[in-house]
Amino acid sequence: MPTYKEILLKTRIKNEILDIGDDLGIKLKISDKKEACAHLLEKTLLEKPQLIRNVLSYNEVYALSILYGGDKGKKTGFTIDDLDGPFYLGLLDMSIDSAIIGKDDGPIYFAKNIRDSIFPILGKLLANEAYKRAFEIENLIIGLLTLYGALTHDKLHKLINQFIEKPVSAIDIVSYAQGNRRVIRHTRVTIHGNHLYFYNSFIDESHELIDEIEARKKIEYSQFTKSEIIEASNPLYFFNDLQAKKMSEIFDKYDVENKFLLLHQIWFRLQTDTSPRMAIDLITSQITFNGMEEVQKMLNILMEYGNNMPKWILKGHSSDSIFEKIEKPRLKPLPDKHDTTTFSFIKPRTGRNEPCPCGSGKKYKNCCGNN
């Protein structure tokens, strides 16, 4: 059965071993040979297993505790995203014939000597209040940027402090973005005008999105509950409303292999595209519908879903809520049918080519009325 050192030697180049040591806080000499570096890394980690806290986030330690403990009944408590850190450190592997866990779900391996050293301290790490707080802040950063798309540093800082007992400093937010592996995977940072912006890593054209957000000066940011924000930190997040449930039932009918991934992809497509065409193409790449009637049904569901879901460009509001809050109050009431002495007319809804009432400066058809 291979040791941790043997796993490192077989699966990592020297520079990768040096990087792992640096992240853990273990000083390795660049001038030393690969074997010497692996030996010192193993020796130090066996003596000081708590150093894994310098790299692993709370949820990654939780996932490692389940896998190292062999508790298959709890495997649904984490996602593959939570195994990134353990795999990076070599604490888990999929190519070495060592101790095997999860045979039913695919081979995941670990070195027994490192497991015996680390497993006893995992429970203490999970009970550590500072570690829990760090995990809470991670979730808030990721969740907020999933729901809003992009936020200024100041806005992100203020929103986070609304949901935690002990305020976090503005500098700490930047530190998370630069030093926390999980936050780094899900967020990006850019300068736009005079502001430092944080944005969701799914977004390719961050400056275009930020321009859209800044153009809507009349709209206040939508308010989300803490539970909604934490839920949005899930790597396969999607807006879960009645229309999402209808899509889920259709995907079950057609035995879609990973419906939650598909729902996540649909949510993202509708965030970045002004029409449901790309989402329909995504669905039809996995489903062969029985005629145009079913396609039209799915299209109607997508249109409704797109109108109901919180949008990045609308500061977390949905298109429907923007209509209710901004456009609908501008409509005049119907005339009293018993009043024969005066005439009044309903102010027509915003024309497709007129400026959008949200204040973006775009035509209505290219903005809130795109559906």
N, C-alpha and C positions, 0 to 999 in steps of 0.2 A: 504494500500500500504506500503510494508516494507521500512525501512530506510536502509542506507548504513551499519549502525551498525548491524542491524538485518540480513542483507545478510552475513556479516562477521561471525557472530555467528553461522549461519546455515551452511555455506559452508567452513569454515576454522577452523583448530585446532589452539590452542594458539601459538605454535611455528611458524606457517605460518603467523599469525597476527604480531608477533614480527619481522619476516623477512621483511614483507611489511613496517612496521614502520622504520626499519633500512635502507631499500633502499630509502625510501622517505626522510630520515633525521629527522624523528620524534623519540624522545627518549621515549621508553616505558620501564617500569620496569619489569624485569623478575619475580620479586616476586609478582606482581599484578595478580589478577585473570583474566581469559579470558575476561569476560564482561568489566572489567575496562580498559583493553588494547584496546578492540574494541571501547569503548566509547571515549577514548582519541584520537585514530586514526581518528575517524569520526569528532570529534570536531576540531582538528587541520587542517584537510584537508578542512573542510567547511570554516575555517577562512583563510587558506593559500592554495588555490587551485593550485597556481603556482608551488607547490612542486612536482606535477606530472612530471615536466620536469626532475627531478632527476632520473626518471625511464623510461619514455616513449621517444622513438625516434621521430623524425619529422614525419615520415610516420604513426606512431601509433597515434599521436595527430591528424593528418589529417583524419585518419579513424574514430577516436572518434568524431571529429567535424561533420562528415557526419551523423553518426548514431545518435548522440545526437540531431542533427538538423532535423532529419527525412527526409533528402533529398535522396529519393530512386533513383533519376535520376543520382546520382553521385557514386553509389555503385561500379561501375566497376573501380573506381579510386584507389582501394586498393585490396589486397589479404587477405586470411585468416591468412597468416603469420603476417600481420600488426595488428592483433587483439590480439596477444599473450600478450603484455604488459597490455592493458586494462583488459583482463580477469584475468591476474595475480593479479592486484591490486583490483579486485572485482568491477571495474567500469562498467563492462559488465558481464552478467551471463546468463546461459541457464537452470537454475533450480529453479528460484524464480518467483513466480507469482506477478510481479510488473509491472511497465510501460513496454509495449511491443512495439518493433520496428521491422520492417521487417517481418511482419506476413506471407507474400507471400513466403519468402525464408527460413522460419524456425524461431522459437522463440528465440530472443535475448532480454534479460531483463536488466533493470538498475533501481537503486533507484532514485526516482525523486529528493530527497533533495540534493544528491551529483551531479546530473546532473545540477540542477539549480545553483549550486555554481561554477562548472567547466566550463560549456558551454560558459559563457560570456568572459572568458579569453583565449579560444582556438585560436581565431583569432589573438590576440596579440602574442601568442607564435609562430604561423605560420609565422608572419611577422618579427620575430626576426632574424637578420642577422647571429648572432653567432649560432643560432639553425639550420639555413639553411646550414651553413658551416659544422657543425657537421654531418648533414645528407649527404652532398656531400662526406665527407671523409668516412663515413660508406659505401656508395655505391661503392666508389673506392676500398676500402679494399676488400669487398665481391666480386666485379666484377673482380678484378685482380686475386684473388685466384680461381675464377671459370674458368677463361681463362687459367691460367698458372698451376693450381693445387697446386704448392708449390713454395715459394719464400723465400730467406733469408731476414732477418730483414732489412739489408742495401738496398737490391734491391727493396723491397716493399716500403721503405721510399723514395728512389729516384724516383720511378715511380709515386707515389702519388704526389710528389712535382712538377712533370712535368705538372700536370693538374689543380693546384689550384694557385690562385693569391698570397696568403700569405702562405709561407712555414709552414709546420707542423714539429714539432721536432720528433726525433727518439723515445724519451721517450713517446710522446703522442701516437705513434702507439701502443706501448705496453699497454698503459693505455686503449685504445679502446678495445684491445683484452681481457683485464681482467675485464673491468668495463662496457662495452656497451652490453646490453642484446642482441641486434640484431646481432652484430658482433660475440658475443660468440656463438650464435646459428649456425653460418655459418662457423666459423673458429676454428682451433686448433693450438697449438704451441708446438714445440718439439726442442730438442737439437740434432743436427746431426753433428758429428765430432766437429769442432770448431765453428760451426755456429748455430745461433738461426733461426729456420725456422717457417714460418707461412704456414699452408696448409688448403685446403678445408675440411670441416667437413664430406663430403661424403666419403673421402678416409680412408680406414681401415689400409692399409699397407703403412703408410707415408714414412718409411725409404726405402722401396723398390723403391717407386717412386723417392725419392730424389737421390738414387744411380743411377737410370736411367738418371736423369737430369744431375747430376754431371759428368757422363761418357761421355756426349756429349760436351766436352770442345770446340770443333771446331765450334759449332753452336752458333750464337748470338741469343738473345731473339727476338722473333717476335714483331712487333710494332702494337698496336691497337689504334684506335681513342678513345677519351673520350666517345663519344656516344656509341661505342661498349662495353666499360667497364661498363658504367652505365646500359646498357641493360642486361649485364651478371649478374648484382646484383639481377635480378628477381629470386625468389625461384624456378620457373619452367623453368629456362633458357634451351634453346637448340640452336644449331647452325642452323640458319634459312637460308638455301640456296635452290636452285632449287629442290634438292632431298628431302629436308624436306617438300617442298610444294607438291611434288608428293605423299609422304607418307600421308600427311594431307588429300589429295583428296581421297586416298584409305580408310582412316579411316572414312571419311564422308560417303563413299559408304556403309561401313559396320556398320554405326551408332555406332562407338566407343564412349562410354559415356564421357570420358575425354581425348580427343586426345592430348591436350597439356601436360598433365601428362605423357602420353605414349611416346610422343616425347622426353620429358625430360629424361625419364628412358632409352630410346634407346641411346640418346647422352651419358649418363653416362656409359652404358654397353660398348659402343664402345671406351670409354676412358680407361676402365680398362681391357677389354678382347682383345686378339690378333686376334680373329676371330668373325664374326657376328653371330655365333651359338647361343649365349645367347640372343642376340637381337631378333633373329628369334623365339626362344622359348617364349620370352616375348610377341611378337606379336601374335603368334599362340595360346597363352593362352586366347586371347580376340577375335580372328577372326578365323572363319572356312573358309578357302579359297576353291574356286571352282576348284580344280584340281592342279596338279603340275606346270602347266604353270604360274598360278598366284603366286605360291610360288617362282618360279624361278625369276619372274619379281621383286618381293619384295627383293629377295636376291641380285639381280643386283643393285637395288636402294641402299640397305644398303652398298654394297661394294663401290659404288661410293661416298656415303655419308661419309663413314669411311675414304676414301682417301682424301676427300676435307676438312674435319673439322679440326680445330686446335687441336693439341694433347698435352697433359701435358708432356709426355715423350720427345717431340720434341721442348720444350720451346715455345709453342704457334704456331709452324709451322704445316702445314699439311704434310702428306706423299707425296702428289703430289708436293708441293712447295719444299720440300727437294730434290726430284728427279730433279726438274728444276734447283735448285740453286747449288747442289753439284754433283749429279751423271751425269747429262746430259752434263755439260761442259767437263767432262773427256772423252767423246766419240769422236773419231776422225771422220772427215768428210768423206763422200763417195768419192771414187776415181773419177777423171775426166774421163768420158767415152771416150773422144777423145785422152787421153794420153795413147799411146801404148808403151812408153819407160820405164815407172816406174809402180810399183805396190804398192798399199797401201790397208790396210785392216781396217775395222771398228773395234775398240776395243770392244769386246763383253760386254754386260751389266754384272753387277756384278752377279756372280753365287750365287745360293741359299745358298751354304755352305761356301762362302767366307766371310771375315770380312765386316761388313756394312761400307760404305763410310762415314757415319755420325760421325764415331769415337767412337761409344759406346763400341766396343770390342766384340759385339755379332755377330753371324752369320746373314747374310742378311735376311734369311728366318724368323728369330726370331725377326727381328727389323723392319726397314723401308719397307722391302719386305714381311711383314706378310700377306698382302692381295693379 
